[in-house]
């Protein structure tokens, strides 16, 4: 049935006054979020979706799970989550999508509840995220401030870490937060390994370190998605080996660490390009100036 040129949605379940689970004319399950949308309605009623936010099943979020999440959050929290997503898009160019909004809303709603109940939790990776992803960390802090202002609640200070991880996740590994955490652990482990091998501290704020982190992030995604570099035809590893053999060996050791993290094997070309970066870092540490 059409209303004003728009297909109406048949309600299957009403979660609260603002959230309903329904079906499009073709049978596709949809969740609608809008103020008063479910008020004085019942299953079987048709509702005009104009002005409502529309969600469908995606990834781990089935339609019923989406409806439950939205009904557990307030309209103010949902609006704030949209603003946080918009902020990440503006500052970091993170694509705006349902797959980004829902995890942010899920985390925000839970964080607000914990703050109002006075419950504090241990949020790991604070140092790692600040060091490895400074731009995402900065926007994470902005998200905490925005939420506090809009929702009139003082969130736990280090909630910025969790928001930053969501931003990184959407930029780099497309929706699986566990892969983002694994990537962060692997990059942190890489710097620790290099410091151990060379017996010198590394300046993780240097230009060479920043470039290396960026390379590792792209490498991690390529390895996960099965599109590693192959067949360059240039003996990069040989060149590094001849000048800085310690850096070449370090690249091989880093590759083993990443292999374990992604549960696969890096190609010869990927290891060679790792050596380019370890070579720069090695020179920076041992031959400064």
Phi, psi and omega per residue, in radians:
X1 nan 2.357 -3.138
X2 -1.849 2.557 3.051
X3 -2.374 2.019 -3.120
X4 1.075 0.526 -3.137
X5 1.510 0.002 -3.127
X6 -1.988 2.505 3.088
X7 -1.325 2.274 3.097
X8 -1.418 2.804 3.140
X9 -1.906 2.312 3.095
X10 -1.543 2.161 -3.079
X11 -1.270 2.282 3.033
X12 -1.819 -0.603 3.128
X13 -2.664 2.455 3.088
X14 -1.852 2.092 -3.120
X15 -1.548 -0.710 2.992
X16 -2.863 -2.973 -3.080
X17 -1.086 -0.342 -3.024
X18 -1.957 -0.173 -3.034
X19 -2.288 2.203 3.066
X20 -2.320 2.573 3.010
X21 -1.809 2.266 -3.094
X22 -2.566 -2.884 -3.125
X23 -2.426 2.409 2.999
X24 -1.217 2.928 3.103
X25 -0.979 -0.477 3.129
X26 -1.520 0.068 3.094
X27 1.637 -0.091 3.130
X28 -1.145 2.225 3.109
X29 -1.258 2.341 3.119
X30 -2.366 2.689 3.036
X31 -2.039 2.282 3.125
X32 -1.972 2.364 3.098
X33 -2.113 2.108 3.126
X34 -2.961 2.536 -3.077
X35 -1.059 2.153 3.083
X36 1.280 0.189 -3.048
X37 -1.069 -0.636 -3.095
X38 -1.739 0.051 -3.071
X39 -1.141 2.196 3.099
X40 1.001 0.542 3.045
X41 -2.016 2.908 -3.113
X42 -2.477 2.801 3.097
X43 -0.929 2.404 -3.098
X44 1.750 -0.380 3.078
X45 -1.202 2.663 3.043
X46 -1.781 2.468 -3.102
X47 -2.280 2.476 3.101
X48 -1.413 2.128 -3.088
X49 -1.380 -0.021 -3.114
X50 -1.006 2.261 3.099
X51 1.512 -0.185 3.126
X52 -1.676 2.673 2.996
X53 -1.414 2.398 -3.058
X54 -1.984 2.279 3.130
X55 -2.233 2.604 3.061
X56 -2.260 2.923 3.094
X57 -1.043 2.420 3.136
X58 -2.759 2.202 3.109
X59 0.980 -2.267 -3.117
X60 -1.299 -0.157 -3.088
X61 -1.674 1.681 3.008
X62 -1.281 2.885 -3.057
X63 -0.989 -0.777 -3.132
X64 -1.136 -0.635 3.121
X65 -1.181 -0.667 3.072
X66 -1.075 -0.793 -3.121
X67 -1.093 -0.727 3.124
X68 -1.110 -0.793 3.113
X69 -1.021 -0.838 -3.108
X70 -1.153 -0.622 -3.130
X71 -1.308 -0.410 3.089
X72 -1.372 -0.341 3.128
X73 -1.704 2.739 3.057
X74 -1.507 2.854 3.079
X75 -1.083 -0.600 3.118
X76 -1.154 -0.669 3.104
X77 -1.171 -0.703 3.117
X78 -1.104 -0.722 3.121
X79 -1.161 -0.658 3.126
X80 -1.184 -0.695 3.088
X81 -1.061 -0.708 3.097
X82 -1.091 -0.680 3.130
X83 -1.178 -0.640 3.104
X84 -1.154 -0.736 3.082
X85 -1.071 -0.742 3.112
X86 -1.120 -0.664 3.109
X87 -1.100 -0.785 3.126
X88 -1.127 -0.623 3.098
X89 -1.160 -0.759 -3.110
X90 -1.177 -0.778 -3.036
X91 -1.483 -0.611 -2.984
X92 -2.075 -0.065 -3.079
X93 1.085 0.526 3.053
X94 -1.228 2.232 -3.135
X95 -1.059 2.395 3.094
X96 -1.428 2.225 -3.129
X97 -2.769 2.843 3.033
X98 -1.056 -0.662 -3.128
X99 -1.161 -0.288 3.054
X100 -1.629 -0.764 -3.075
X101 -1.093 -0.801 -3.029
X102 -1.090 -0.822 3.089
X103 -1.094 -0.631 3.112
X104 -1.135 -0.780 3.108
X105 -1.116 -0.737 3.131
X106 -0.999 -0.849 -3.130
X107 -1.170 -0.776 -3.108
X108 -1.038 -0.833 -3.104
X109 -1.054 -0.742 3.138
X110 -1.199 -0.690 3.135
X111 -1.131 -0.701 3.101
X112 -1.112 -0.762 3.136
X113 -1.070 -0.775 -3.141
X114 -1.112 -0.717 -3.126
X115 -1.110 -0.729 -3.111
X116 -1.262 -0.421 3.096
X117 -1.614 -0.028 3.121
X118 1.264 0.453 -3.118
X119 -1.703 2.212 3.089
X120 -1.950 2.491 3.132
X121 -2.195 2.762 3.085
X122 -1.430 2.097 3.110
X123 -1.870 1.895 -3.079
X124 -1.340 3.021 3.020
X125 1.255 0.330 -3.120
X126 -1.051 -0.892 -3.115
X127 -1.138 -0.761 -3.094
X128 -1.071 -0.795 -3.119
X129 -1.156 -0.726 3.126
X130 -1.073 -0.679 -3.108
X131 -1.345 -0.753 -2.989
X132 -1.538 -0.514 -3.049
X133 -2.288 1.128 -3.049
X134 -1.074 -0.633 -3.133
X135 -1.179 -0.782 3.106
X136 -1.133 -0.634 3.112
X137 -1.106 -0.736 3.128
X138 -1.085 -0.780 3.141
X139 -1.217 -0.554 3.049
X140 -1.062 -0.719 3.098
X141 -1.162 -0.657 3.075
X142 -1.098 -0.660 3.131
X143 -1.117 -0.711 3.111
X144 -1.108 -0.762 3.123
X145 -1.125 -0.738 3.123
X146 -1.061 -0.804 -3.134
X147 -1.107 -0.729 3.134
X148 -1.082 -0.697 -3.130
X149 -1.227 -0.805 -3.069
X150 -1.262 -0.655 -3.020
X151 -1.789 -0.005 3.097
X152 0.954 0.928 3.133
X153 -2.547 2.558 3.115
X154 -1.713 1.763 3.136
X155 -1.231 2.722 3.026
X156 -0.943 2.333 -2.970
X157 -0.957 -0.753 -3.049
X158 -1.522 0.311 2.974
X159 -1.062 -0.346 3.127
X160 -1.013 -0.530 -3.132
X161 -1.082 -0.813 -3.115
X162 -1.124 -0.732 3.101
X163 -1.108 -0.744 3.130
X164 -1.049 -0.707 3.124
X165 -1.114 -0.639 3.074
X166 -1.118 -0.700 3.125
X167 -1.118 -0.810 3.131
X168 -1.054 -0.758 -3.099
X169 -1.007 -0.809 -3.109
X170 -1.222 -0.530 3.137
X171 -1.305 -0.608 -2.865
X172 -2.048 -0.704 -3.037
X173 -2.197 0.281 2.862
X174 0.991 0.860 2.896
X175 1.925 -0.234 -3.128
X176 -1.863 1.782 -3.041
X177 -1.112 -0.512 3.135
X178 -1.095 -0.558 3.102
X179 -1.238 -0.594 3.078
X180 -1.138 -0.765 3.117
X181 -1.109 -0.740 3.122
X182 -1.093 -0.714 3.112
X183 -1.104 -0.771 3.134
X184 -1.085 -0.785 3.103
X185 -1.064 -0.709 -3.118
X186 -1.153 -0.716 -3.141
X187 -1.188 -0.740 3.075
X188 -1.062 -0.763 3.125
X189 -1.106 -0.569 3.121
X190 -1.103 -0.816 3.131
X191 -1.139 -0.698 3.106
X192 -1.090 -0.692 3.139
X193 -1.130 -0.787 -3.133
X194 -1.100 -0.710 3.111
X195 -1.119 -0.663 3.112
X196 -1.176 -0.789 -3.105
X197 -1.133 -0.688 -3.028
X198 -1.699 -0.178 3.114
X199 1.151 0.437 -3.130
X200 -2.393 2.550 3.036
X201 -1.281 2.601 3.094
X202 -1.862 2.436 3.047
X203 -1.471 1.781 -3.066
X204 -1.342 -0.037 3.073
X205 -1.713 -0.001 -3.115
X206 -1.265 2.849 3.117
X207 -1.101 -0.725 3.139
X208 -1.092 -0.704 3.114
X209 -1.149 -0.749 3.137
X210 -1.075 -0.727 3.112
X211 -1.133 -0.671 -3.141
X212 -1.132 -0.752 3.109
X213 -1.054 -0.786 3.114
X214 -1.051 -0.768 3.114
X215 -1.060 -0.766 -3.126
X216 -1.104 -0.659 3.127
X217 -1.109 -0.808 3.099
X218 -1.128 -0.706 3.133
X219 -1.072 -0.767 -3.130
X220 -1.030 -0.784 -3.134
X221 -1.158 -0.751 3.115
X222 -1.039 -0.729 -3.128
X223 -1.138 -0.729 -3.141
X224 -1.143 -0.688 -3.058
X225 -1.558 0.027 3.079
X226 1.194 0.637 3.129
X227 -2.325 0.940 3.134
X228 -1.241 2.823 3.080
X229 -1.205 2.397 3.108
X230 -2.485 2.673 2.921
X231 1.001 0.821 3.123
X232 -1.278 -0.477 -3.131
X233 1.360 0.075 -3.140
X234 -1.961 2.300 -3.100
X235 -1.482 1.256 -3.133
X236 -1.150 -0.803 -3.107
X237 -1.042 -0.723 3.126
X238 -1.060 -0.695 -3.140
X239 -1.134 -0.773 3.124
X240 -1.170 -0.727 -3.121
X241 -1.017 -0.675 -3.089
X242 -1.259 -0.501 -3.090
X243 -1.694 -0.861 -3.105
X244 -2.265 1.375 -3.116
X245 -1.018 -0.548 3.120
X246 -1.138 -0.607 3.118
X247 -1.252 -0.635 3.102
X248 -1.136 -0.746 3.101
X249 -1.129 -0.664 3.103
X250 -1.072 -0.693 3.118
X251 -1.076 -0.705 3.116
X252 -1.121 -0.702 3.134
X253 -1.192 -0.679 3.084
X254 -1.104 -0.711 3.128
X255 -1.050 -0.685 3.103
X256 -1.110 -0.680 3.117
X257 -1.112 -0.779 -3.135
X258 -1.205 -0.664 3.075
X259 -0.923 -0.803 -3.111
X260 -1.156 -0.603 -3.103
X261 -1.252 -0.715 -3.090
X262 -1.653 -0.024 3.140
X263 0.985 0.863 3.118
X264 -2.809 -2.892 -3.140
X265 -2.220 2.338 3.078
X266 -1.317 2.581 3.101
X267 -1.277 2.858 3.098
X268 -1.003 -0.688 -3.132
X269 -1.157 -0.706 3.123
X270 -1.107 -0.731 3.125
X271 -1.127 -0.667 3.130
X272 -1.094 -0.752 3.138
X273 -1.261 -0.468 2.950
X274 -1.044 -0.717 -3.111
X275 -1.092 -0.581 3.071
X276 -1.012 -0.761 -3.113
X277 -1.289 -0.751 3.111
X278 -1.127 -0.551 3.077
X279 -1.096 -0.778 3.107
X280 -1.083 -0.791 -3.131
X281 -1.120 -0.708 -3.129
X282 -1.091 -0.770 3.119
X283 -1.122 -0.692 -3.129
X284 -1.115 -0.670 -3.113
X285 -1.336 -0.746 -3.017
X286 -1.641 -0.377 -3.119
X287 -2.323 1.060 -3.099
X288 -1.111 2.605 3.096
X289 1.474 nan nan
